[in-house]
Amino acid sequence: MGGAQAPAHASDAVAITLQGRIQPACSLAIENSTGEGMELDLGDISLAGHRPFSFQYSCNAGFSVLMTSARGGLAPAPSAAKPPTGFAALAEYDIKLSLPTDGGGAVQMECSSRQIEDRVGACGRASSFGRSAIRKTATATLSWEGDTHDRPRLAGAYSDVLTIRMTPQM
């Protein structure tokens, strides 16, 4: 009977190198929301005002932020008639956004709705410069001036879609 032969330099241990990876990712969530967005009722925008809001986010790597306005301000429904001469068709607003990062500091942005309309300007772009942000809360404030005496707005519903997109950077 032949038996198993042990190699000349046999050992009772084997070293196995293990490797793994975690993909960079960012996630955003709005409390008390039933989807990927929320609706903010600003009330009577003919009066100057402001409206704070917040959302949760987490990025396991450095990240970039892109903030855009679909219409460049609050505007009547696309089906509404164009306002006659002397009336304003758009109610611009300003937004201040603060995104805290791990290790201190925050990404700060302050833009007008016109500056972030469909990615036309650089104002709505920022970077965390490699800092992650795990389980953080972003704070933001919308503000608007209301009607000016020289350019009032017609009655009706006004809206815009503000989008905040965060993308991990490696």
Disulfide bonds with the S-S distance in Angstrom:
Cys26-Cys59 2.02
Cys111-Cys123 2.02
